[in-house]
Amino acid sequence: MPLNRPALSLGAGPRSVQDARRWVVSTFNDIGRDDLVECAEIGVSELVTNALLHGGSPIQVRVRGTREHPRVEVRDGSAEPPVLPGSGDHGDEEDDVLLTFGRGLSIVARASDAWGAEIEDDGKTVWFAPKSEFADDDGPGGAITGVDPLADGTGELPADLMEVELHGVPLDEYVAFQRHFRELRREVRLLALAHENDYPLAKDLSEVFDTLGRPLTLGVANAEVSAAIEAGRSATDLRVVLSQADARAVDRFMQLLDLTDEFCREERMLSLARTRGQREFQNWFLGEFFRQGHGAEPGAWNQQTSPGEWRSSVS
């Protein structure tokens, strides 16, 4: 069964490293994975230390995945990528207490079957899947994902951009979709890196996430959404900029989400299947990208969109 325990929120002092270690050890003991405790404890010490030294508040620790494939996640409020091994992780001015733990992400790699970081507009999540025995070698390389894929180093964007208009977006459903999108993206990236043979769908889904991740998250005016929520509105209009090719590719993404739901119900994937309400909203929201990418006029949310309506409207 998926692990969906509440996160542990941490303060800004060195004591947070000890709190995180104790919490992770207790969690792995509770799920019967004593074999992973040592590496889980080592890895979370390093990640929390890095978050304290180089990240930003708030800092949280979670254990996600399943009992068979658990992972530890440390989230902080800085969108700066983590310092990779060999990049000069720490300076001479650091506190001695923190230096007791802060030996860099090379330690995390040696304690992991797979590890990486997901960069988002409001922070980052660094994760690792602990192994049963600390490695003598360098361990696996980390995968840093979520960096703006549209930028080419010059700050210019592709020439075939279009604007998708989303009218009457219900804010509760939209926020829930963003959360589901990000969490599922992390799940499939981990599976594609560490357990591709067991979860062959993960690689295909991960590639689609990489293509659509920015326009479906960073591409949306999240400041506008926050302002609408603070103003007490239940819905708002949004505009999303993305390439025409990406808009049309949403069709493939929606089909993969339906297949993922089937795998989740069979417990062949780690996340929970979407509810009926989530599917209805996402069919409309994602369907608008597909429809407008094929030249259709924008359609407002009416909570009555049938699963195939988004495709039949451009057939």
C-alpha positions as CSV (number, residue, x, y, z in Angstrom):
1,M,0.0,0.0,0.0
2,P,1.2,3.6,-0.7
3,L,2.8,5.5,2.2
4,N,1.1,8.8,2.7
5,R,2.1,9.8,6.2
6,P,2.0,13.5,7.2
7,A,5.2,15.4,6.8
8,L,7.5,16.4,9.6
9,S,8.1,20.1,9.7
10,L,11.5,21.3,10.9
11,G,12.9,24.4,12.4
12,A,16.0,26.3,11.3
13,G,18.5,25.1,13.9
14,P,21.0,22.1,14.0
15,R,18.6,20.2,16.3
16,S,16.4,19.7,13.2
17,V,18.9,17.2,11.9
18,Q,18.5,15.0,15.0
19,D,14.7,15.4,14.9
20,A,14.7,14.2,11.3
21,R,16.9,11.2,12.0
22,R,14.7,10.0,14.9
23,W,11.5,10.5,12.9
24,V,12.8,8.6,9.9
25,V,14.2,5.8,12.0
26,S,10.8,5.4,13.8
27,T,8.9,5.5,10.5
28,F,11.0,2.8,8.9
29,N,10.7,0.6,12.0
30,D,7.0,1.1,11.9
31,I,6.7,-0.2,8.3
32,G,8.9,-3.2,9.1
33,R,11.9,-2.0,7.0
34,D,14.6,-2.3,9.7
35,D,17.0,-3.3,6.9
36,L,16.9,0.2,5.5
37,V,17.1,2.1,8.7
38,E,20.9,2.8,8.7
39,C,21.0,4.2,5.2
40,A,17.7,6.1,5.7
41,E,19.2,7.8,8.8
42,I,22.5,8.7,7.0
43,G,20.7,10.0,3.9
44,V,18.2,12.2,5.7
45,S,21.0,13.7,7.9
46,E,22.7,14.9,4.8
47,L,19.6,16.2,3.1
48,V,18.3,18.2,6.1
49,T,21.8,19.6,6.7
50,N,22.0,20.8,3.1
51,A,18.5,22.3,3.4
52,L,19.6,24.2,6.5
53,L,22.9,25.4,5.0
54,H,21.8,26.1,1.4
55,G,18.0,26.0,1.2
56,G,15.2,28.0,2.6
57,S,12.3,27.6,5.0
58,P,9.9,25.9,5.3
59,I,11.7,22.5,5.6
60,Q,9.8,19.3,5.7
61,V,10.6,15.6,5.7
62,R,8.3,12.9,4.3
63,V,8.5,9.2,3.7
64,R,6.6,8.2,0.5
65,G,6.3,5.2,-1.9
66,T,5.4,1.8,-0.5
67,R,6.7,-0.6,2.0
68,E,8.5,-2.4,-0.8
69,H,10.0,0.7,-2.4
70,P,10.0,3.5,0.3
71,R,11.8,6.8,-0.3
72,V,12.7,9.8,1.9
73,E,11.9,13.3,0.7
74,V,13.3,16.6,2.1
75,R,11.6,19.7,0.8
76,D,12.7,23.3,1.3
77,G,11.6,26.7,0.1
78,S,14.6,27.4,-2.2
79,A,14.3,26.7,-5.9
80,E,18.1,26.6,-6.3
81,P,19.4,23.1,-7.4
82,P,21.3,21.2,-4.7
83,V,25.1,21.2,-4.8
84,L,26.2,18.1,-6.5
85,P,29.1,15.9,-5.3
86,G,32.5,17.3,-6.2
87,S,31.2,20.9,-6.5
88,G,32.6,22.1,-3.2
89,D,29.6,21.6,-1.0
90,H,30.6,23.5,2.2
91,G,32.6,26.5,3.1
92,D,35.0,27.1,6.0
93,E,32.6,29.4,7.8
94,E,30.0,26.7,8.7
95,D,29.0,25.8,12.2
96,D,30.9,22.9,13.7
97,V,27.7,21.1,14.8
98,L,26.5,21.1,11.2
99,L,29.8,19.9,9.9
100,T,29.3,16.8,12.0
101,F,26.7,15.8,9.4
102,G,27.2,17.9,6.3
103,R,29.5,15.9,4.1
104,G,27.6,16.4,0.8
105,L,25.4,14.6,-1.5
106,S,28.0,12.0,-2.2
107,I,27.0,10.4,1.1
108,V,23.4,10.3,0.0
109,A,24.4,8.6,-3.3
110,R,26.3,5.9,-1.4
111,A,23.2,5.3,0.9
112,S,20.8,5.1,-2.1
113,D,19.5,2.9,-4.8
114,A,18.4,6.1,-6.6
115,W,18.3,9.8,-5.7
116,G,17.6,13.1,-7.2
117,A,15.9,16.5,-6.9
118,E,12.7,18.0,-8.3
119,I,12.9,21.8,-8.8
120,E,9.6,23.7,-8.7
121,D,8.7,27.4,-8.7
122,D,8.2,27.5,-4.9
123,G,11.0,25.3,-3.8
124,K,12.6,21.9,-4.3
125,T,12.3,18.3,-3.1
126,V,15.4,16.2,-2.8
127,W,14.6,12.5,-2.5
128,F,16.4,9.2,-2.2
129,A,15.5,5.5,-2.0
130,P,17.6,4.0,0.8
131,K,19.5,0.8,0.2
132,S,20.1,-2.0,2.7
133,E,23.9,-1.6,2.9
134,F,26.0,1.5,2.6
135,A,28.0,1.4,-0.6
136,D,31.8,1.3,-0.9
137,D,31.7,2.9,-4.3
138,D,30.3,6.3,-5.4
139,G,26.7,5.1,-5.7
140,P,24.3,6.1,-8.5
141,G,24.3,9.6,-10.1
142,G,21.5,12.0,-9.0
143,A,18.8,13.2,-11.4
144,I,18.0,16.9,-11.1
145,T,14.7,17.6,-12.8
146,G,12.2,20.4,-13.2
147,V,14.7,23.0,-14.5
148,D,13.1,25.2,-17.1
149,P,13.1,23.1,-20.3
150,L,12.0,26.0,-22.6
151,A,15.0,28.1,-21.9
152,D,18.0,27.6,-24.3
153,G,20.6,29.6,-22.5
154,T,19.7,32.8,-24.3
155,G,16.4,33.4,-22.5
156,E,14.5,32.9,-25.7
157,L,11.4,30.7,-26.1
158,P,10.3,28.5,-29.0
159,A,8.7,30.3,-31.9
160,D,5.5,28.2,-32.1
161,L,4.1,29.4,-28.8
162,M,0.4,29.7,-28.3
163,E,-1.8,30.9,-25.4
164,V,-4.5,28.5,-23.9
165,E,-7.4,30.3,-22.3
166,L,-9.1,28.5,-19.3
167,H,-12.4,30.1,-18.3
168,G,-14.0,29.6,-14.9
169,V,-11.3,27.4,-13.4
170,P,-12.5,26.1,-10.0
171,L,-9.7,26.9,-7.6
172,D,-10.1,24.0,-5.2
173,E,-9.9,21.5,-8.0
174,Y,-7.0,23.3,-9.7
175,V,-4.9,23.3,-6.5
176,A,-5.6,19.6,-6.0
177,F,-4.6,18.9,-9.6
178,Q,-1.3,20.8,-9.2
179,R,-0.6,18.8,-6.0
180,H,-1.5,15.5,-7.7
181,F,0.6,16.4,-10.8
182,R,3.7,17.2,-8.9
183,E,3.5,14.1,-6.6
184,L,2.8,11.7,-9.5
185,R,5.7,13.3,-11.5
186,R,8.1,12.5,-8.6
187,E,6.7,9.0,-8.3
188,V,7.2,8.1,-12.0
189,R,10.7,9.7,-12.1
190,L,11.8,7.6,-9.2
191,L,10.3,4.5,-10.7
192,A,11.9,5.1,-14.1
193,L,15.3,5.5,-12.5
194,A,15.2,2.7,-9.9
195,H,12.5,0.2,-10.9
196,E,11.9,0.4,-14.6
197,N,11.6,-3.3,-15.1
198,D,8.9,-3.6,-12.4
199,Y,7.0,-0.5,-13.7
200,P,7.5,-0.2,-17.5
201,L,4.8,2.5,-17.7
202,A,6.9,4.8,-15.6
203,K,9.5,5.6,-18.3
204,D,6.8,6.7,-20.9
205,L,4.9,8.7,-18.3
206,S,8.1,10.3,-17.0
207,E,9.1,11.5,-20.5
208,V,5.6,13.1,-21.0
209,F,5.9,14.8,-17.6
210,D,9.3,16.2,-18.6
211,T,7.7,17.7,-21.8
212,L,4.6,19.1,-20.1
213,G,5.9,19.8,-16.6
214,R,6.6,23.5,-17.1
215,P,3.5,24.6,-19.0
216,L,1.2,22.7,-16.7
217,T,2.8,24.1,-13.5
218,L,5.3,26.9,-13.9
219,G,3.5,28.1,-17.1
220,V,0.3,28.9,-15.1
221,A,0.1,32.2,-13.4
222,N,0.3,30.9,-9.9
223,A,0.5,34.4,-8.4
224,E,-2.8,35.1,-10.0
225,V,-4.3,31.9,-8.5
226,S,-3.0,32.8,-5.0
227,A,-4.5,36.3,-5.4
228,A,-7.8,34.8,-6.4
229,I,-7.8,32.5,-3.4
230,E,-6.8,35.3,-1.0
231,A,-9.7,37.4,-2.4
232,G,-12.1,34.6,-1.5
233,R,-13.1,33.7,-5.1
234,S,-14.0,30.1,-5.9
235,A,-13.0,30.3,-9.6
236,T,-10.8,32.4,-11.9
237,D,-9.7,32.6,-15.6
238,L,-6.2,31.5,-16.4
239,R,-4.0,31.8,-19.5
240,V,-1.1,29.4,-20.1
241,V,1.7,29.8,-22.7
242,L,3.1,26.7,-24.3
243,S,4.1,25.4,-27.7
244,Q,1.5,24.2,-30.1
245,A,3.2,20.8,-30.2
246,D,3.0,20.4,-26.4
247,A,-0.6,21.4,-26.4
248,R,-1.4,18.6,-28.9
249,A,0.7,16.2,-26.9
250,V,-1.6,16.5,-23.9
251,D,-3.7,13.8,-25.7
252,R,-1.0,11.2,-25.0
253,F,-0.7,12.5,-21.4
254,M,-4.4,12.0,-20.7
255,Q,-4.3,8.5,-22.1
256,L,-1.4,7.6,-19.8
257,L,-3.2,9.1,-16.8
258,D,-6.1,6.8,-17.5
259,L,-3.7,3.8,-17.8
260,T,-2.0,4.9,-14.6
261,D,-5.3,4.9,-12.7
262,E,-5.8,1.2,-13.7
263,F,-2.3,0.3,-12.5
264,C,-2.9,2.2,-9.2
265,R,-6.1,0.3,-8.6
266,E,-4.2,-3.0,-9.2
267,E,-1.4,-1.7,-6.8
268,R,1.1,-1.8,-9.7
269,M,1.9,1.8,-9.2
270,L,2.7,3.6,-6.0
271,S,0.2,6.5,-6.1
272,L,-3.5,6.4,-5.5
273,A,-5.9,6.3,-8.4
274,R,-7.8,9.6,-9.1
275,T,-11.3,10.1,-7.8
276,R,-14.2,10.6,-10.2
277,G,-14.2,14.3,-9.4
278,Q,-10.5,14.6,-10.1
279,R,-10.9,12.8,-13.4
280,E,-13.8,15.0,-14.5
281,F,-11.8,18.2,-13.8
282,Q,-8.6,17.0,-15.4
283,N,-10.5,15.8,-18.5
284,W,-11.7,19.4,-18.9
285,F,-8.6,21.2,-17.9
286,L,-6.2,19.1,-19.9
287,G,-8.7,18.7,-22.7
288,E,-8.7,22.4,-23.2
289,F,-5.0,22.3,-24.1
290,F,-5.6,19.6,-26.7
291,R,-8.7,21.3,-28.1
292,Q,-7.2,24.7,-28.4
293,G,-4.0,23.2,-29.8
294,H,-6.2,22.0,-32.7
295,G,-7.8,25.4,-33.2
296,A,-11.0,25.0,-31.1
297,E,-12.5,27.9,-29.2
298,P,-12.0,28.0,-25.4
299,G,-14.7,26.2,-23.4
300,A,-15.6,27.1,-19.8
301,W,-15.7,24.5,-16.9
302,N,-19.2,23.2,-16.4
303,Q,-18.6,20.0,-14.4
304,Q,-20.5,18.1,-17.1
305,T,-17.6,17.3,-19.5
306,S,-17.7,13.6,-20.5
307,P,-14.4,11.7,-20.8
308,G,-14.4,11.8,-24.6
309,E,-15.8,15.2,-25.2
310,W,-12.5,17.0,-25.3
311,R,-11.3,14.7,-28.1
312,S,-14.6,14.5,-30.1
313,S,-14.9,18.3,-30.3
314,V,-11.9,18.4,-32.7
315,S,-12.5,15.2,-34.6
